[in-house]
Amino acid sequence: MVALPVFVLRKVFLTDRRSSAASPLGIVKSALAQNSTRVATITYLLSAICALLVHVFLAYTGDGHRGDPKLTLFVKSKTHVYIARNYERQVCIPMVTCDPKSQTPILVAAVGLLVPAVFTTLSLATASLVFGAARLALPILYKIPFVSIFLRPFTAHFLKGSWTLSLPLLHIPLLFRAWFLGFSTFLTWEASDVLFEGVVSETSSVSTQTSDPNITLVSGIASTDRIFSFFAYSELKELATDESASASARRTALFGDQKNALNVWTHLARESLLLLGRDYQLFLRRGKPAPPPPVPEPVKPKVVVGPQIPTTPLVRQRVFKTTTESPGQAALDALSSDGPIAKVLEAGADATHVPELFRSVETRVLTSPIAEEAKKNVQSAKGLGGKAKDGAVSFIRKQASKYVPGPVKEIAARVVAWTTNDRLSKVVEASLPYRELDVVVVGALSSLTCASLTEDRYGVVQRDIPKILEALISFLSAIEEYQMEIRTKHAPSMSTTLSVKEREEQEALAIEVHKAQEVLGYVGDGLKEGIVRIVRKFGDKLLAFKFPPRIAQKLQAFLDYS
């Protein structure tokens, strides 16, 4: 009831997409906009209630010899049967207000215990403050007409008893019980989350269970789901680095596949380079989506003048002898809508200025001034809400600037800046959302390229080596350029004349720069290892290939280093 919902939620909402928001406020907004957040909140709420019910049941069955633990929902009162017990609220609220989405990495056990303890303590303090404020405001609500009729059967007990500020001192055992219950629940959630991540991230061999393992692996890397691609490339990397005879035979079969119309290696190399190319373009855009393609200009049709062909003019007269019309047919033609009588009436109406309504059976929809005025009112009403909101915000700011003390305004400004400013590390992480997959792809592709030197019988891998090295070096060059840009633009100042506030800002900037460099260095180190692996394996044999000047210059540095 406590651990199982965590596994189910992580399984159902498992996704390869990362949030592109770079500020704490943006992260919260993007999380609240997702349907998974609402479902998870309700699920954790129900899980906390189930844990509370289990705790109450065990308290009454196991600790019954110690007396009544007073954990029932209502107080035993003959006057007010449904008076809610404040003990139950103080036990339940800390469990519900714990943040179930905070994720901790697998570090030391002390850190894993510290995070639930801190969140449980904060939740218990928040619940106590909310309960105290509600108890203080309860007499005011009783003064409202008809409200006391509905509140008295449930809350009349709260009007009696000790002072609100003295309640924590009188119920210390209850606070300890609530704290340990919230801590155990939160710790179970966190442990379940960590266990799920540890188990899911482990790679398992799947292709060996099929009839053709190589085809299975290549099909896996072509999946649109990056999670499946990650596991397929991880298994492919294990195959490329395995030195056993069976793995060597599988690599030889992969390189020398002639059964399929499209060679297995060709498809593998193409999909890998396309994946790296898409992530490379995303990195160049700094994580922003691709711009829409330009709208093509409409093609003007060419007018082709045909040849001048002589034609005979048509005779637009009757060629047969006219017959005399009957009197009935003539009368009908005269009374028709385009007959001579209608034409005479039309001319007479124009001459005498008869209104349009009386001289034609067709009614024309005229633009009404009332309709135009209604449209204007609708347009002005649409912007009324935004104007009212802006006016309220400006009024609050003016009043705050007049009456709020300076230190409070400074603290509020720092809090607003902290929540709205973009983090440099988050911007870099948004530029490389699939960095773990990119590193695995580079490792698998470079290891297979090195193995092809002795196991590729037909030389199908040799023609792809220039494209592979060019893709890796281009990606590495972009990473290094971004690292240099961060060092120059966001270099922390080392001046000793800075104020305390400026020194704190520089320290925070230094931390963000360090985190950003770690993310870039992770991908850069993976690219360097892949390039060095190929260069060391082939050595001077790479001189037989042709590379662009920029790529050749960069590759020469690796050759000199190795």
C-alpha distance (Angstrom), angle and dihedral (degrees) to the residues before:
residue distance angle dihedral
M1 . . .
V2 3.81 . .
A3 3.81 105.6 .
L4 3.81 100.5 30.4
P5 3.85 96.2 64.0
V6 3.81 89.6 56.4
F7 3.81 92.4 55.8
V8 3.79 91.9 45.7
L9 3.81 93.1 49.4
R10 3.79 93.6 48.2
K11 3.79 90.7 47.5
V12 3.81 95.0 48.3
F13 3.81 97.4 42.8
L14 3.81 97.8 37.0
T15 3.80 107.5 138.9
D16 3.78 138.7 163.8
R17 3.80 94.6 -139.1
R18 3.78 121.0 104.5
S19 3.76 126.0 -156.1
S20 3.80 112.4 -96.8
A21 3.82 93.3 -156.6
A22 3.79 114.1 117.3
S23 3.82 101.7 -168.1
P24 3.82 129.7 62.9
L25 3.79 91.0 -118.0
G26 3.80 91.3 50.1
I27 3.80 91.1 49.4
V28 3.81 90.9 52.0
K29 3.81 92.1 47.3
S30 3.80 93.0 49.4
A31 3.81 90.5 48.0
L32 3.80 93.2 49.8
A33 3.80 91.0 48.7
Q34 3.80 91.5 60.5
N35 3.77 121.9 88.8
S36 3.81 90.8 -139.9
T37 3.82 90.8 67.5
R38 3.78 92.9 57.9
V39 3.79 92.5 45.6
A40 3.82 91.3 48.1
T41 3.81 92.3 48.9
I42 3.80 92.4 52.9
T43 3.80 91.3 44.9
Y44 3.80 93.5 51.0
L45 3.80 90.1 46.3
L46 3.80 91.5 54.6
S47 3.80 90.2 44.5
A48 3.81 90.8 53.5
I49 3.80 91.3 49.2
C50 3.81 90.5 50.6
A51 3.81 90.3 50.2
L52 3.80 89.3 50.2
L53 3.80 92.1 51.1
V54 3.79 91.1 49.6
H55 3.80 90.2 49.6
V56 3.81 92.0 50.1
F57 3.80 91.3 48.3
L58 3.80 92.5 50.1
A59 3.80 91.0 45.5
Y60 3.81 92.3 55.5
T61 3.81 96.0 40.9
G62 3.80 101.2 37.9
D63 3.80 102.1 30.5
G64 3.80 98.5 35.8
H65 3.81 92.2 115.9
R66 3.81 89.4 64.6
G67 3.77 92.9 61.6
D68 3.77 134.6 -104.4
P69 3.85 108.7 -25.6
K70 3.83 88.3 -158.4
L71 3.78 95.5 -132.8
T72 3.80 99.1 134.6
L73 3.78 119.0 121.5
F74 3.82 96.1 -119.9
V75 3.80 132.9 37.6
K76 3.81 117.4 -114.0
S77 3.80 97.6 -110.7
K78 3.78 127.9 148.2
T79 3.79 93.4 -158.8
H80 3.80 97.4 49.4
V81 3.78 109.8 20.2
Y82 3.80 96.1 -177.8
I83 3.81 99.6 48.3
A84 3.79 105.6 143.6
R85 3.79 117.5 -127.6
N86 3.80 115.5 -123.4
Y87 3.81 90.6 -150.0
E88 3.79 91.2 67.2
R89 3.77 91.8 51.1
Q90 3.76 93.7 51.5
V91 3.80 90.9 49.9
C92 3.80 96.2 46.0
I93 3.80 102.6 41.1
P94 3.84 96.9 61.8
M95 3.80 89.7 54.1
V96 3.78 93.3 51.4
T97 3.79 97.8 42.4
C98 3.80 93.3 54.5
D99 3.78 110.8 111.8
P100 3.80 106.1 -117.4
K101 3.78 95.6 -174.3
S102 3.79 100.0 64.3
Q103 3.78 106.9 111.1
T104 3.76 123.3 -156.0
P105 3.79 123.5 -163.2
I106 3.76 120.9 -120.4
L107 3.78 98.4 -90.0
V108 3.75 131.4 136.2
A109 3.80 118.3 -29.0
A110 3.79 89.6 -116.2
V111 3.79 91.4 61.0
G112 3.80 89.8 48.8
L113 3.79 89.8 54.8
L114 3.79 95.4 41.4
V115 3.80 96.3 58.7
P116 3.84 95.9 54.9
A117 3.80 90.0 44.3
V118 3.81 92.8 53.0
F119 3.80 94.4 46.0
T120 3.79 92.4 45.7
T121 3.80 91.4 50.8
L122 3.80 92.1 49.2
S123 3.80 91.5 46.7
L124 3.80 92.6 49.7
A125 3.80 91.4 49.1
T126 3.81 91.1 48.5
A127 3.80 91.8 48.2
S128 3.80 91.4 49.9
L129 3.80 92.3 50.2
V130 3.80 92.0 48.2
F131 3.80 91.3 48.7
G132 3.82 91.7 48.5
A133 3.80 92.6 48.9
A134 3.81 91.1 48.6
R135 3.82 91.4 49.9
L136 3.80 91.2 50.2
A137 3.81 91.9 49.0
L138 3.81 94.1 47.2
P139 3.86 96.3 85.7
I140 3.79 89.0 53.3
L141 3.80 91.4 53.8
Y142 3.79 90.1 50.9
K143 3.83 89.1 61.2
I144 3.80 91.2 62.2
P145 3.83 111.4 95.2
F146 3.81 116.6 -105.1
V147 3.82 92.0 0.9
S148 3.79 93.7 93.3
I149 3.81 90.0 56.7
F150 3.80 90.3 65.4
L151 3.82 97.8 35.8
R152 3.81 100.6 44.8
P153 3.85 98.2 72.1
F154 3.82 89.9 55.2
T155 3.81 107.0 29.0
A156 3.81 107.9 27.1
H157 3.79 90.3 105.0
F158 3.81 91.4 63.5
L159 3.81 92.2 64.3
K160 3.79 90.5 66.4
G161 3.75 131.7 56.6
S162 3.78 133.9 49.2
W163 3.76 129.2 -16.1
T164 3.78 115.6 -75.2
L165 3.81 93.8 -120.4
S166 3.80 91.5 54.1
L167 3.81 95.9 51.5
P168 3.85 95.8 89.8
L169 3.81 91.1 54.5
L170 3.79 91.7 50.2
H171 3.81 94.9 48.3
I172 3.81 104.8 41.8
P173 3.86 93.2 135.4
L174 3.80 89.1 54.4
L175 3.80 91.2 51.4
F176 3.81 90.9 51.2
R177 3.79 90.4 49.2
A178 3.80 91.6 49.6
W179 3.81 91.9 46.9
F180 3.80 95.0 51.0
L181 3.78 92.2 44.3
G182 3.80 91.9 51.5
F183 3.81 91.8 43.5
S184 3.81 93.4 51.6
T185 3.80 92.2 47.0
F186 3.78 93.9 47.6
L187 3.80 92.0 44.8
T188 3.81 90.2 52.3
W189 3.80 90.4 52.2
E190 3.78 92.5 49.1
A191 3.80 94.0 45.1
S192 3.80 91.0 50.0
D193 3.80 90.6 49.5
V194 3.81 92.7 50.0
L195 3.79 92.5 46.1
F196 3.79 91.0 51.2
E197 3.79 92.0 51.3
G198 3.79 92.0 47.3
V199 3.79 94.4 49.4
V200 3.80 96.8 42.1
S201 3.81 94.2 48.1
E202 3.81 92.0 56.3
T203 3.79 112.9 100.8
S204 3.78 119.7 -130.4
S205 3.79 128.5 -167.7
V206 3.79 109.4 -109.0
S207 3.79 104.5 154.7
T208 3.81 93.8 65.5
Q209 3.81 89.3 65.3
T210 3.82 91.9 63.5
S211 3.79 132.2 75.2
D212 3.83 94.7 -112.5
P213 3.84 110.6 30.1
N214 3.81 95.5 -177.1
I215 3.81 93.7 54.9
T216 3.80 89.6 47.5
L217 3.81 92.1 53.3
V218 3.79 93.9 47.6
S219 3.80 90.5 48.5
G220 3.81 89.4 51.6
I221 3.79 95.1 53.3
A222 3.81 90.6 51.9
S223 3.81 91.5 59.4
T224 3.80 117.4 121.2
D225 3.81 89.7 -137.8
R226 3.80 108.4 86.8
I227 3.82 91.2 -152.4
F228 3.81 92.0 61.8
S229 3.80 89.7 43.8
F230 3.80 90.3 52.9
F231 3.80 93.1 54.2
A232 3.81 92.1 44.0
Y233 3.81 92.2 51.7
S234 3.80 90.9 44.7
E235 3.80 90.5 55.7
L236 3.80 89.7 44.0
K237 3.80 89.9 53.4
E238 3.80 90.4 51.6
L239 3.80 88.9 51.1
A240 3.81 91.5 49.4
T241 3.81 94.0 51.0
D242 3.81 96.9 40.4
E243 3.81 111.4 108.0
S244 3.80 97.8 -165.4
A245 3.80 122.3 118.4
S246 3.81 93.1 -114.5
A247 3.80 91.9 53.1
S248 3.81 90.6 48.4
A249 3.80 90.0 51.9
R250 3.81 90.6 50.5
R251 3.80 91.6 50.5
T252 3.80 91.2 48.6
A253 3.79 90.1 51.3
L254 3.81 90.2 47.8
F255 3.81 93.0 52.6
G256 3.81 95.3 41.4
D257 3.78 99.4 43.8
Q258 3.80 108.9 146.0
K259 3.81 99.9 156.8
N260 3.78 97.4 83.0
A261 3.78 126.7 65.9
L262 3.81 88.9 -126.9
N263 3.78 113.6 46.0
V264 3.81 113.5 -117.4
W265 3.80 93.0 -130.2
T266 3.80 91.9 48.5
H267 3.79 91.1 53.7
L268 3.82 91.5 45.0
A269 3.81 93.9 50.1
R270 3.79 92.3 45.3
E271 3.81 94.3 51.2
S272 3.81 92.0 45.3
L273 3.80 94.1 50.3
L274 3.80 91.4 45.7
L275 3.81 90.7 52.2
L276 3.80 92.4 49.1
G277 3.79 90.1 45.1
R278 3.80 93.4 53.7
D279 3.79 91.9 48.6
Y280 3.82 89.7 45.8
Q281 3.81 91.4 54.3
L282 3.81 90.0 46.3
F283 3.80 89.3 52.3
L284 3.80 91.6 50.9
R285 3.82 88.8 53.3
R286 3.84 88.8 49.4
G287 3.79 92.7 -120.4
K288 3.79 96.4 -50.1
P289 3.82 119.4 133.9
A290 3.76 119.5 -99.3
P291 3.81 114.3 -87.6
P292 3.79 115.9 -110.3
P293 3.79 114.7 -96.4
P294 3.81 114.3 -97.1
V295 3.77 115.6 -94.9
P296 3.81 108.5 -109.8
E297 3.76 116.9 -123.3
P298 3.78 114.7 -106.2
V299 3.77 111.5 -97.7
K300 3.77 112.5 -119.8
P301 3.78 110.4 -134.0
K302 3.74 113.9 -121.0
V303 3.78 114.4 -123.4
V304 3.78 108.4 -135.4
V305 3.78 112.8 -159.0
G306 3.76 109.6 -143.9
P307 3.77 125.7 -146.0
Q308 3.80 118.9 -76.9
I309 3.78 107.0 -105.2
P310 3.82 117.4 -170.7
T311 3.79 112.2 -122.9
T312 3.77 134.4 -170.5
P313 3.84 113.9 -117.0
L314 3.77 115.8 -113.5
V315 3.75 120.3 -115.5
R316 3.82 105.1 -124.3
Q317 3.80 95.5 -166.4
R318 3.73 134.0 90.1
V319 3.74 112.2 -86.1
F320 3.78 95.3 -170.9
K321 3.74 127.5 69.5
T322 3.82 112.6 -92.8
T323 3.77 118.8 -119.7
T324 3.78 125.3 -141.6
E325 3.80 112.7 -100.4
S326 3.76 121.0 -126.2
P327 3.88 118.2 -110.2
G328 3.82 91.9 -115.6
Q329 3.82 93.0 53.0
A330 3.80 91.1 48.7
A331 3.81 91.8 51.4
L332 3.80 91.8 51.0
D333 3.81 91.8 49.6
A334 3.81 90.5 51.2
L335 3.82 92.6 52.5
S336 3.83 95.4 46.1
S337 3.83 122.6 110.3
D338 3.79 93.0 -101.4
G339 3.78 96.5 36.1
P340 3.80 126.8 118.2
I341 3.83 94.2 -95.7
A342 3.83 92.0 55.9
K343 3.81 90.8 48.6
V344 3.80 91.8 51.4
L345 3.83 91.9 49.9
E346 3.82 90.5 48.7
A347 3.76 91.9 53.1
G348 3.81 91.7 46.5
A349 3.81 92.3 50.6
D350 3.78 91.2 52.2
A351 3.75 90.7 50.4
T352 3.83 96.0 48.5
H353 3.85 95.3 38.8
V354 3.79 95.4 -121.4
P355 3.86 111.2 -177.9
E356 3.76 117.1 -98.3
L357 3.82 92.0 -117.4
F358 3.84 91.5 63.9
R359 3.77 100.9 40.0
S360 3.80 99.6 50.8
V361 3.77 135.5 40.2
E362 3.82 90.8 -146.0
T363 3.81 115.5 89.4
R364 3.75 119.5 -150.6
V365 3.77 121.9 -146.3
L366 3.77 105.4 -122.2
T367 3.77 123.6 -160.1
S368 3.79 107.2 -106.1
P369 3.84 119.6 -145.1
I370 3.81 88.6 -141.1
A371 3.82 90.8 58.0
E372 3.79 91.6 49.3
E373 3.80 90.5 50.6
A374 3.81 90.9 49.4
K375 3.80 90.8 52.9
K376 3.79 90.6 52.3
N377 3.81 90.9 50.4
V378 3.80 91.2 51.4
Q379 3.79 91.7 50.8
S380 3.79 92.0 49.5
A381 3.82 91.6 47.2
K382 3.81 91.0 55.1
G383 3.78 92.0 63.0
L384 3.80 94.5 40.9
G385 3.81 93.9 87.8
G386 3.79 93.2 50.7
K387 3.80 91.8 47.4
A388 3.81 91.5 49.9
K389 3.80 91.0 49.6
D390 3.81 93.0 48.8
G391 3.78 90.6 47.0
A392 3.79 92.6 51.0
V393 3.80 91.9 48.4
S394 3.80 92.7 49.1
F395 3.82 91.2 47.3
I396 3.81 91.9 51.2
R397 3.79 90.8 48.5
K398 3.79 92.4 50.9
Q399 3.78 92.9 48.7
A400 3.80 91.4 45.8
S401 3.79 92.1 50.8
K402 3.81 89.6 52.1
Y403 3.79 103.0 44.5
V404 3.83 108.5 18.8
P405 3.82 113.2 94.6
G406 3.78 119.4 -112.4
P407 3.83 97.8 -112.4
V408 3.81 91.0 50.5
K409 3.80 91.3 50.2
E410 3.79 90.6 49.2
I411 3.80 91.7 51.1
A412 3.82 90.9 47.2
A413 3.81 91.2 49.6
R414 3.80 91.2 50.9
V415 3.80 91.5 48.9
V416 3.81 91.6 49.7
A417 3.80 91.1 47.5
W418 3.79 91.1 48.5
T419 3.81 92.5 52.3
T420 3.82 98.1 42.8
N421 3.81 105.2 35.7
D422 3.79 116.5 97.7
R423 3.79 117.5 -115.8
L424 3.78 115.1 -128.8
S425 3.78 92.1 -142.4
K426 3.81 91.2 53.1
V427 3.80 90.9 50.8
V428 3.80 90.0 53.1
E429 3.80 91.8 46.1
A430 3.80 89.7 52.0
S431 3.81 88.5 53.1
L432 3.82 90.6 56.1
P433 3.81 104.5 34.2
Y434 3.83 93.8 154.8
R435 3.79 99.2 39.3
E436 3.82 94.6 133.8
L437 3.80 90.5 54.5
D438 3.82 92.0 46.2
V439 3.80 92.2 54.2
V440 3.81 91.6 49.0
V441 3.82 91.0 48.7
V442 3.80 91.4 51.0
G443 3.80 91.4 48.6
A444 3.81 94.1 48.8
L445 3.80 94.7 43.8
S446 3.81 95.1 47.3
S447 3.82 93.4 44.8
L448 3.80 92.0 51.2
T449 3.80 90.1 47.5
C450 3.79 90.4 53.6
A451 3.80 91.7 47.6
S452 3.80 90.5 52.6
L453 3.81 91.3 68.7
T454 3.80 90.7 78.2
E455 3.81 103.6 15.6
D456 3.81 103.1 44.8
R457 3.80 105.6 94.2
Y458 3.80 98.0 179.2
G459 3.80 100.0 37.5
V460 3.81 95.4 -121.5
V461 3.81 91.4 142.1
Q462 3.81 94.7 51.8
R463 3.79 94.3 70.0
D464 3.82 91.0 54.0
I465 3.82 96.1 51.3
P466 3.85 94.7 88.9
K467 3.81 91.7 51.2
I468 3.81 92.0 47.2
L469 3.80 94.2 49.4
E470 3.80 92.2 44.2
A471 3.82 91.4 52.7
L472 3.81 93.3 47.9
I473 3.80 94.9 45.7
S474 3.83 93.0 46.6
F475 3.80 90.9 51.8
L476 3.81 91.2 46.4
S477 3.82 92.0 49.6
A478 3.81 91.0 52.9
I479 3.82 90.4 49.4
E480 3.80 92.4 50.8
E481 3.81 92.3 47.2
Y482 3.79 90.7 53.2
Q483 3.80 90.6 48.3
M484 3.79 90.3 53.2
E485 3.80 91.0 47.0
I486 3.80 91.1 53.7
R487 3.81 91.7 48.6
T488 3.80 92.6 52.0
K489 3.81 100.7 39.5
H490 3.79 100.0 37.7
A491 3.77 102.0 33.3
P492 3.84 108.6 145.5
S493 3.80 114.9 -119.9
M494 3.80 115.3 -112.6
S495 3.80 95.3 -161.5
T496 3.81 116.3 136.1
T497 3.82 94.3 -150.4
L498 3.79 95.5 71.7
S499 3.77 121.3 123.6
V500 3.78 122.9 -118.8
K501 3.80 92.6 -99.3
E502 3.80 93.2 48.5
R503 3.79 90.8 46.9
E504 3.80 90.6 53.4
E505 3.80 90.6 49.1
Q506 3.80 90.9 50.8
E507 3.79 91.2 49.5
A508 3.80 91.0 50.7
L509 3.81 89.7 47.8
A510 3.79 90.9 50.8
I511 3.81 90.1 52.7
E512 3.80 91.3 50.4
V513 3.81 91.8 48.1
H514 3.80 90.1 50.7
K515 3.81 91.9 50.8
A516 3.80 91.7 47.3
Q517 3.80 91.5 49.7
E518 3.80 89.8 50.7
V519 3.81 91.5 55.2
L520 3.80 92.9 46.7
G521 3.79 91.6 42.8
Y522 3.80 91.5 53.4
V523 3.80 92.4 58.9
G524 3.81 93.1 36.3
D525 3.80 92.7 53.1
G526 3.80 90.5 49.7
L527 3.81 91.0 52.0
K528 3.80 92.3 46.7
E529 3.79 92.0 50.5
G530 3.80 90.9 51.2
I531 3.81 93.4 49.3
V532 3.80 93.5 44.7
R533 3.80 90.3 48.7
I534 3.81 91.9 56.0
V535 3.81 94.2 41.4
R536 3.79 93.6 51.3
K537 3.78 92.5 47.3
F538 3.79 98.2 48.3
G539 3.81 100.2 27.3
D540 3.80 113.1 166.2
K541 3.80 91.3 3.8
L542 3.80 87.2 81.6
L543 3.81 88.9 70.5
A544 3.79 88.0 76.6
F545 3.81 91.0 67.2
K546 3.79 126.5 78.5
F547 3.79 119.3 -128.8
P548 3.82 133.9 177.4
P549 3.83 112.4 -93.2
R550 3.81 94.2 -107.4
I551 3.81 92.8 49.2
A552 3.81 92.1 43.7
Q553 3.80 91.9 52.7
K554 3.78 92.0 50.8
L555 3.79 91.9 44.8
Q556 3.80 91.2 50.8
A557 3.80 89.2 59.8
F558 3.80 89.7 56.1
L559 3.81 90.6 47.9
D560 3.79 91.3 51.6
Y561 3.80 91.3 47.4
S562 3.78 94.4 49.4
